[in-house]
Amino acid sequence: MRNIMLNRFDAKGIVIGLFICMLILSGCHNLQGTQSEKRIVYADNYEITGTTRDEIIGKVHPAIFTTVDRSNKEAKRGFGPMPTKRGAKPTIETGRYELTGIPSGNIYIYDKDDNLLVQEIVGNKAGVPTLTVDIDSTFSVFFDGGYNTVTIEPVRTKLSTELTAGIWDVGLDIEPGDYTISTPNGYGFVQILEQGKDPRLFELMGGGLINSKSLVQLKEGQKVRVSKVSVVFFETSNKTKQ
């Protein structure tokens, strides 16, 4: 009996020893340093990179870089009740618009090939209050059945350092330059989009125990997308991380 117990003890000890060795070896794997470096970069500037960034942003379709005639010559205001609980796809002329609805629902924007460009929860009960975007006549906009009424409001272009949820042009809606970005409340993201380059994604947190601040550089021709937060403040900075 004693020999049997000793054998069991020895076997158990071997298993534990092998497990410890595996942990030590895994800690020495050359990928460990890379992951640590990614965590340090993220903690330093709240920038999300790699596969996590790609999963959050999804595919960036070329039509998202569309900039319409900001004179809004063809833009028309729209307001009315939601005709069906299944949602509605109103006809919207080319222009720059602020979209919203009551109480809250999803707004989807598709290009002419039915590629999803933007999806955002918008309203006065959940999500962001408004969504500001350029709408080309070839785009389609779908308001889901969460709304009782919807509003489609043309908006004029002006330079600002306070950007609400939507898509904004560097050089038209905000000056190029170096900025520190933050949000007073909520949790969301800022995307910096540039044709021919990988998008950049910054996480935003405000009004809680953690208030994030990120250093960004904006260049003429880039697009800035604000998502899931009502407003982002862009404070001029003298130092930007690349």
VENHU-V862743 format. One record per run of one state. SS is the DSSP state (hx for helix, st for strand, lp for the rest). FROM is the first residue (numbers start at 1). LEN is the number of residues. If there is no record, write none. Layout:
ss={SS	SS}
from={FROM	FROM}
len={LEN	LEN}
This chain:
ss={lp	hx	lp	hx	lp	st	lp	hx	lp	hx	lp	st	lp	st	lp	st	lp	st	lp	st	lp	st	lp	st	lp	st	lp	st	lp	st	lp	st	lp	st	lp	st	lp	st	lp	st	lp}
from={1	2	28	31	46	47	49	50	58	62	66	78	82	88	89	95	111	116	124	128	129	131	136	140	144	147	155	162	171	174	175	177	183	186	194	200	207	214	219	223	237}
len={1	26	3	15	1	2	1	8	4	4	12	4	6	1	6	16	5	8	4	1	2	5	4	4	3	8	7	9	3	1	2	6	3	8	6	7	7	5	4	14	6}
